[in-house]
Amino acid sequence: MVKNTHEIRDPVHVFIKLDSQERNVLDSPPFQRLRCIHQLAMTYLVYPGATHRRFEHSLGVMELAGRVYDIITDPENLTDEIRNLFSQVQDKDAQRYWRRVLRLAALCHDIGHLPFSHAAEDLLPGGMDHEQMTRNIILSPEMNAIWSGMRPKPEPEDIVKLALGAKKSPDLEFSDWESLLAEIIVGNAFGVDRMDYLLRDSLHTGVAYGRFDHFRLIDTLRILPPPAHGDEGERSSEPYIGVEAGGLQSAEALLLARYFMFSQVYFHPIRRIYDIHLRDFLVEWLEGGCYPTDTDLFSKFTDAEITSAMRKAASEPGHPGHDHAKRIINRGHFHVLYEGLLNDIIASGGIMRGKQIAEAAADKFGSENVRYDAYTPKHSRIEFPVRERDGSVVSSLAKSQALSKIPDAAFDYIFVEKAILSEAADWYQSNKDELAAVSGKEE
């Protein structure tokens, strides 16, 4: 008998199950390419265990998306109001179709990632990003041949919608149902993309802060109307994914884990400077300083090709990108001269003092010896509906003091060549007050 259900062992989810049609996607060259794309770029140069790939992350996102879908469409978890809003939850064929599309979208949501993931994403021309490449690959003839062989046949555009969401697909029209399902993958509060990368990155980096009780959280997710606002209790009819009151602490833990992982791992200064050195290398090494957008040409670029090119460039003076490759291969990275305090960044409304200081440092020591990197806090509070035990729906921010107090992660770094670090540090200390005054005026 031909086996239709396949199991893959996974360090986060133990077993990930998929059927033969989903396995056809897994076996496709575009998806297999993700075995050669590091999840966290060159973070393994700081956290040696961070060698995991987009391949296993994508499998994990599919697994979690299926779990969430099954929970929120379970008849016992649906109110009459939600049943009336969404006919799909009462139609078995529709349920089967959209579960298939959701899992395929989750599986393919990162299929367009560049080598080393986000490290040099701005080297796609014309303002493109990995989401646009993902869309192009999902709609490519190679993948269309796979979609056409499935029963029921998923519409490629439906896969694109759920994989990217409305924000990254502004030219597509989304129904409330499609928006809700896209939220399962890319949602700001309970997106399973975030759930999996926090759990997986925490495991592989050895940083325990990324862990949270995702079992309890998923079990308490529900399709809920938004909470009432105003004296008359008016509210829109557009539903959201929210949580039962009993899962609120797990939701808090998820969002705290996100803050801690950004602070400890994703915004680690040495991780950031390696991203900058990699980008500097690619600008000189890539033809025209950009990646190709043709899907066939794009598929030939993985971390393996880039790493091989860097090793060659590092050993050959005069090779394009030699200096930058040498810094990466020989761990000769720039060092931190200045790090803005998070409280100051938040208090200033996201104004980065480091930018003006970096310009002054470049004038003093040469632009080739100075790099600047910053991320501005978004000052956005994540809000979602919470269903109380009496059935009423309230805002998460009204229910939870913790959620309203989680700070925004941000950074403001200046890096300099190691050989001039001591001199640059003395210069900064001697001119600190003057530099602060200049940056304050320019704000």
Phi and psi in degrees as a GROMACS rama.xvg file:
@    title "Ramachandran Plot"
@    xaxis  label "Phi"
@    yaxis  label "Psi"
@TYPE xy
-73.4255  130.34  VAL-2
-78.1636  129.682  LYS-3
-104.739  -22.2686  ASN-4
-108.136  129.016  THR-5
-120.495  147.148  HIS-6
-122.429  138.194  GLU-7
-125.177  125.485  ILE-8
-70.9243  141.04  ARG-9
-142.285  135.393  ASP-10
-68.5903  -18.4053  PRO-11
-95.1144  -49.639  VAL-12
-105.049  5.60263  HIS-13
70.879  -68.9463  VAL-14
-128.166  134.065  PHE-15
-112.472  124.737  ILE-16
-106.187  141.467  LYS-17
-148.262  154.516  LEU-18
-93.1173  178.182  ASP-19
-64.8912  -33.8163  SER-20
-68.2885  -40.2716  GLN-21
-67.4044  -33.7378  GLU-22
-66.5803  -28.6726  ARG-23
-61.6431  -35.6226  ASN-24
-68.5475  -44.4438  VAL-25
-56.8562  -38.3425  LEU-26
-83.4402  -5.10096  ASP-27
-71.3107  147.015  SER-28
-54.4161  -42.2939  PRO-29
-60.4596  -37.0925  PRO-30
-77.8801  -39.0383  PHE-31
-62.186  -26.8986  GLN-32
-57.3172  -29.9072  ARG-33
-66.1319  -15.0539  LEU-34
-63.5811  -19.3603  ARG-35
-110.846  19.8602  CYS-36
-121.753  111.987  ILE-37
-64.0954  136.846  HIS-38
-62.4109  -40.1722  GLN-39
-117.944  38.0634  LEU-40
50.6558  -126.442  ALA-41
-97.5934  24.7007  MET-42
-59.6178  -23.2996  THR-43
-64.0285  -15.4575  TYR-44
-76.0539  -15.1287  LEU-45
-108.988  -47.5829  VAL-46
-111.977  99.4924  TYR-47
-57.0675  -25.1061  PRO-48
-79.1429  -8.44465  GLY-49
-82.1832  56.6331  ALA-50
-105.184  11.7424  THR-51
-72.5363  161.831  HIS-52
-120.105  167.058  ARG-53
-62.2951  -24.3946  ARG-54
-57.8075  -57.7464  PHE-55
-71.1818  -31.05  GLU-56
-61.5836  -43.9205  HIS-57
-63.1737  -38.0362  SER-58
-62.9241  -41.2661  LEU-59
-64.9128  -38.1167  GLY-60
-65.776  -39.7746  VAL-61
-61.1444  -44.7776  MET-62
-60.0019  -47.6295  GLU-63
-68.119  -36.6535  LEU-64
-61.3689  -42.0182  ALA-65
-63.1509  -40.0478  GLY-66
-64.3442  -46.128  ARG-67
-62.7977  -44.6927  VAL-68
-57.7536  -45.3051  TYR-69
-64.1457  -35.236  ASP-70
-71.442  -49.4314  ILE-71
-75.6817  -16.9542  ILE-72
-102.341  1.66484  THR-73
-60.8992  126.868  ASP-74
-52.3443  -32.7634  PRO-75
-70.1299  -17.4273  GLU-76
-103.111  8.42442  ASN-77
-108.802  136.392  LEU-78
-90.6405  164.407  THR-79
-60.7467  -34.767  ASP-80
-61.1087  -43.9262  GLU-81
-70.7651  -38.3099  ILE-82
-60.6969  -36.9487  ARG-83
-73.2021  -30.6113  ASN-84
-74.3814  -37.726  LEU-85
-122.851  104.187  PHE-86
-67.4328  -22.4575  SER-87
-60.829  -29.1826  GLN-88
-74.5299  -11.5921  VAL-89
-110.143  -2.33103  GLN-90
-106.763  110.847  ASP-91
-61.6711  -38.4295  LYS-92
-65.6183  -41.9762  ASP-93
-65.367  -41.3761  ALA-94
-59.6223  -44.9016  GLN-95
-63.6577  -42.6807  ARG-96
-62.9371  -49.9486  TYR-97
-72.6565  -27.2428  TRP-98
-65.7253  -41.506  ARG-99
-60.8109  -49.4043  ARG-100
-62.0499  -42.4068  VAL-101
-60.7554  -47.0673  LEU-102
-65.8798  -38.2028  ARG-103
-66.3349  -40.5555  LEU-104
-63.1129  -41.951  ALA-105
-64.2421  -41.5331  ALA-106
-63.1234  -36.5136  LEU-107
-99.8505  5.09197  CYS-108
-63.5395  -22.4243  HIS-109
-113.899  15.3643  ASP-110
-67.0383  -16.455  ILE-111
-100.296  16.7247  GLY-112
-68.1854  144.135  HIS-113
-78.9096  166.769  LEU-114
-53.6022  139.551  PRO-115
57.9585  31.9994  PHE-116
54.6541  -118.116  SER-117
-83.931  -3.06789  HIS-118
-57.7026  -37.9705  ALA-119
-137.253  43.3687  ALA-120
-66.2438  -23.9425  GLU-121
-74.4513  0.949716  ASP-122
-89.5462  9.80414  LEU-123
-84.1462  133.597  LEU-124
-73.9475  161.051  PRO-125
67.4936  24.2499  GLY-126
73.3723  13.5538  GLY-127
-71.0816  160.571  MET-128
-139.517  -178.166  ASP-129
-66.4458  -26.1254  HIS-130
-65.8719  -39.7941  GLU-131
-66.455  -38.7963  GLN-132
-65.2651  -37.8554  MET-133
-58.839  -45.8889  THR-134
-59.9433  -45.9199  ARG-135
-61.4336  -38.7446  ASN-136
-71.4829  -43.0609  ILE-137
-58.3503  -36.292  ILE-138
-91.4059  3.53579  LEU-139
-72.2112  156.186  SER-140
-56.1789  -36.1814  PRO-141
-61.1846  -45.9524  GLU-142
-78.0179  -31.4114  MET-143
-61.0138  -32.5713  ASN-144
-63.5548  -33.3596  ALA-145
-74.2355  -45.3997  ILE-146
-60.4513  -38.8481  TRP-147
-66.2173  -23.6269  SER-148
-88.308  -0.749665  GLY-149
-90.33  152.535  MET-150
-134.855  119.072  ARG-151
-69.8271  149.816  PRO-152
-74.1178  121.871  LYS-153
-78.8678  143.228  PRO-154
-78.7424  124.185  GLU-155
-54.4413  -36.1933  PRO-156
-65.5176  -33.6224  GLU-157
-65.1612  -39.0395  ASP-158
-63.0003  -43.8582  ILE-159
-59.3675  -46.0609  VAL-160
-57.5258  -48.4891  LYS-161
-74.053  -30.2372  LEU-162
-71.9887  -34.8984  ALA-163
-108.517  -30.0293  LEU-164
82.5505  167.47  GLY-165
-65.997  -33.8161  ALA-166
-62.7882  -36.7556  LYS-167
-95.6254  0.739747  LYS-168
-134.231  59.0444  SER-169
-65.6742  -16.9987  PRO-170
-86.1005  -6.87823  ASP-171
-101.882  145.459  LEU-172
-90.9434  130.407  GLU-173
-112.145  131.939  PHE-174
-78.5313  166.06  SER-175
-58.7758  -36.7886  ASP-176
-65.3314  -44.4652  TRP-177
-66.5031  -38.5998  GLU-178
-62.4105  -40.9691  SER-179
-64.1847  -44.4281  LEU-180
-68.2257  -37.3745  LEU-181
-61.7107  -34.3603  ALA-182
-61.0784  -30.1939  GLU-183
-59.8428  -36.7952  ILE-184
-89.2637  -51.0588  ILE-185
-109.957  7.05413  VAL-186
-56.8632  144.575  GLY-187
-71.2433  -27.1413  ASN-188
-94.0339  -56.4612  ALA-189
-122.356  26.2165  PHE-190
-60.6623  131.077  GLY-191
-72.6972  -19.5244  VAL-192
-57.5049  -48.3357  ASP-193
-66.0222  -43.2097  ARG-194
-56.0794  -48.0915  MET-195
-68.4939  -43.439  ASP-196
-68.8382  -30.9125  TYR-197
-65.9359  -48.4064  LEU-198
-63.4781  -44.1104  LEU-199
-72.069  -44.0412  ARG-200
-66.599  -37.3826  ASP-201
-60.7982  -45.0355  SER-202
-61.6322  -48.8279  LEU-203
-78.5016  -27.1247  HIS-204
-83.6646  -19.9315  THR-205
81.2577  14.1494  GLY-206
-97.7019  108.234  VAL-207
-71.477  -13.2976  ALA-208
-62.9667  -19.1088  TYR-209
-83.45  0.449212  GLY-210
-87.1932  145.766  ARG-211
-157.164  166.547  PHE-212
-83.2538  81.6265  ASP-213
-71.9027  -24.0124  HIS-214
-63.0131  -50.0252  PHE-215
-65.1902  -41.6229  ARG-216
-60.25  -50.6598  LEU-217
-63.0433  -39.4748  ILE-218
-63.4739  -22.3054  ASP-219
-105.487  5.0497  THR-220
-72.138  142.977  LEU-221
-144.705  156.554  ARG-222
-84.2195  119.03  ILE-223
-131.69  150.991  LEU-224
-71.5852  157.419  PRO-225
-66.0858  154.845  PRO-226
-67.3736  152.111  PRO-227
-68.4629  144.004  ALA-228
-129.015  148.9  HIS-229
89.3132  165.933  GLY-230
-65.3515  -30.6062  ASP-231
-89.9939  2.50358  GLU-232
69.601  27.8046  GLY-233
-72.8304  148.955  GLU-234
-156.017  156.092  ARG-235
-78.1215  165.227  SER-236
-92.461  -8.56241  SER-237
-66.9989  121.41  GLU-238
-82.9459  161.652  PRO-239
-134.52  167.054  TYR-240
-86.4936  120.368  ILE-241
-126.709  -161.325  GLY-242
-140.809  146.148  VAL-243
-66.8407  152.092  GLU-244
-54.715  -33.2539  ALA-245
-68.4457  -14.1667  GLY-246
-103.639  4.9822  GLY-247
-61.7148  -39.4369  LEU-248
-65.5144  -33.2939  GLN-249
-68.0804  -35.7639  SER-250
-65.8595  -41.3988  ALA-251
-60.5409  -42.4061  GLU-252
-63.5094  -38.4152  ALA-253
-59.8548  -48.5185  LEU-254
-73.4022  -30.5704  LEU-255
-67.6551  -40.8567  LEU-256
-59.7847  -40.4682  ALA-257
-60.4362  -47.2782  ARG-258
-60.5363  -46.2963  TYR-259
-64.7538  -40.5613  PHE-260
-68.3341  -37.5548  MET-261
-64.2869  -43.2889  PHE-262
-67.2264  -41.2907  SER-263
-90.0345  -31.6451  GLN-264
-118.405  -62.7576  VAL-265
-64.9653  -31.6388  TYR-266
-104.428  16.9977  PHE-267
-59.2713  130.706  HIS-268
-61.3454  -37.8386  PRO-269
-72.4733  -34.9067  ILE-270
-59.4802  -42.6494  ARG-271
-65.56  -41.1745  ARG-272
-69.9531  -31.3508  ILE-273
-66.0374  -35.3314  TYR-274
-60.4974  -40.6994  ASP-275
-67.1199  -44.2486  ILE-276
-62.0882  -39.2632  HIS-277
-62.442  -45.4343  LEU-278
-62.4047  -43.0606  ARG-279
-59.4556  -40.0323  ASP-280
-63.5306  -47.6702  PHE-281
-64.4091  -35.9502  LEU-282
-58.9013  -37.6079  VAL-283
-84.657  -29.0903  GLU-284
-88.0301  -39.8297  TRP-285
-69.6365  144.763  LEU-286
-64.7869  120.173  GLU-287
74.5046  4.84717  GLY-288
71.7872  16.2224  GLY-289
-138.714  154.825  CYS-290
-76.5411  150.681  TYR-291
-73.5214  152.476  PRO-292
-104.398  -10.5407  THR-293
-62.2519  127.846  ASP-294
-61.9654  -34.9782  THR-295
-67.6297  -44.7783  ASP-296
-68.7  -40.0354  LEU-297
-59.8461  -38.9525  PHE-298
-64.9311  -16.6307  SER-299
-81.784  -8.23148  LYS-300
-100.048  118.921  PHE-301
-135.455  176.786  THR-302
-59.0603  -33.691  ASP-303
-62.2174  -46.4761  ALA-304
-64.4631  -40.9261  GLU-305
-67.5574  -43.2848  ILE-306
-62.8641  -42.7207  THR-307
-61.0522  -42.5677  SER-308
-64.8152  -38.3427  ALA-309
-66.0102  -40.9643  MET-310
-62.911  -41.0538  ARG-311
-65.3684  -46.2367  LYS-312
-64.3302  -38.2087  ALA-313
-64.2399  -29.0188  ALA-314
-93.5807  -3.37363  SER-315
-127.296  97.541  GLU-316
-55.5883  138.648  PRO-317
94.1646  -15.2837  GLY-318
-71.2561  140.527  HIS-319
-52.7851  125.89  PRO-320
82.932  13.5737  GLY-321
-55.0343  -52.0056  HIS-322
-61.0911  -43.0802  ASP-323
-70.4972  -40.2482  HIS-324
-63.1761  -39.925  ALA-325
-63.2524  -37.6425  LYS-326
-63.1515  -39.1477  ARG-327
-73.5336  -50.6185  ILE-328
-66.1524  -37.4486  ILE-329
-99.9934  11.6823  ASN-330
52.929  45.948  ARG-331
-102.652  41.6563  GLY-332
-66.9055  157.333  HIS-333
-64.4082  157.43  PHE-334
-115.514  160.499  HIS-335
-74.3057  124.014  VAL-336
-96.5089  -39.4367  LEU-337
-141.49  137.145  TYR-338
-134.222  114.406  GLU-339
-66.4915  141.291  GLY-340
-75.1162  134.268  LEU-341
-56.8347  -42.8866  LEU-342
-62.3184  -37.4165  ASN-343
-68.5784  -38.4434  ASP-344
-63.4149  -45.8586  ILE-345
-67.4252  -42.6246  ILE-346
-65.0779  -30.272  ALA-347
-84.4376  4.72424  SER-348
74.3742  27.0458  GLY-349
87.626  6.30065  GLY-350
-75.9344  124.729  ILE-351
-94.3638  112.846  MET-352
-68.9869  -25.1  ARG-353
-63.9293  -27.1353  GLY-354
-59.5666  -48.3664  LYS-355
-68.5257  -36.1396  GLN-356
-65.7113  -39.6767  ILE-357
-64.1487  -38.3999  ALA-358
-64.5335  -40.1737  GLU-359
-66.284  -39.5553  ALA-360
-65.1263  -38.3089  ALA-361
-65.6133  -37.9063  ALA-362
-64.0856  -36.425  ASP-363
-78.1683  -44.4946  LYS-364
-113.038  -3.19963  PHE-365
97.3457  134.69  GLY-366
-63.5112  -25.7447  SER-367
-69.5256  -14.9867  GLU-368
-104.911  4.01583  ASN-369
-133.17  137.97  VAL-370
-133.156  143.433  ARG-371
-120.712  141.528  TYR-372
-148.463  135.373  ASP-373
-153.376  155.448  ALA-374
-136.908  123.881  TYR-375
-86.013  132.323  THR-376
-63.6569  143.919  PRO-377
-88.444  -16.1594  LYS-378
52.8078  41.4508  HIS-379
-113.201  129.135  SER-380
-95.6712  129.34  ARG-381
-81.1025  121.615  ILE-382
-119.036  140.318  GLU-383
-151.271  158.664  PHE-384
-76.5607  144.645  PRO-385
-124.795  126.428  VAL-386
-92.6591  120.158  ARG-387
-73.8033  168.33  GLU-388
-65.6031  -22.1126  ARG-389
-88.1273  3.0161  ASP-390
95.7816  -12.2228  GLY-391
-72.6955  155.474  SER-392
-115.99  126.005  VAL-393
-125.754  165.93  VAL-394
-75.352  141.748  SER-395
-60.92  -33.6844  SER-396
-71.7042  -27.9317  LEU-397
-78.6104  -28.2503  ALA-398
-86.1458  -32.1638  LYS-399
-119.495  121.178  SER-400
-72.3599  -32.7205  GLN-401
-63.5528  -43.169  ALA-402
-62.1303  -36.1064  LEU-403
-75.5709  -10.5135  SER-404
-112.273  -0.945507  LYS-405
-68.4772  121.626  ILE-406
-73.5531  164.127  PRO-407
-83.7273  138.201  ASP-408
-79.1365  138.417  ALA-409
-157.947  161.989  ALA-410
-151.535  159.992  PHE-411
-149.838  96.519  ASP-412
-117.073  144.752  TYR-413
-122.681  128.537  ILE-414
-115.164  146.26  PHE-415
-135.169  159.402  VAL-416
-54.681  135.855  GLU-417
-57.3108  -36.1499  LYS-418
-63.6579  -24.9727  ALA-419
-109.491  8.1187  ILE-420
-57.8838  -47.3878  LEU-421
-62.3082  -45.6126  SER-422
-64.6937  -41.6701  GLU-423
-66.4837  -37.0285  ALA-424
-65.3606  -41.4148  ALA-425
-63.6879  -41.7512  ASP-426
-61.6355  -43.8901  TRP-427
-64.629  -44.2987  TYR-428
-64.2035  -37.3396  GLN-429
-71.7602  -27.2344  SER-430
-114.873  15.5453  ASN-431
-56.7308  -48.4714  LYS-432
-65.8994  -42.7275  ASP-433
-63.7574  -42.1395  GLU-434
-65.6837  -38.8496  LEU-435
-65.1718  -37.9392  ALA-436
-66.6965  -40.6462  ALA-437
-64.3204  -45.5564  VAL-438
-65.9965  -32.7317  SER-439
-67.3764  -37.1828  GLY-440
-67.4339  -40.1501  LYS-441
-73.7458  -16.6831  GLU-442
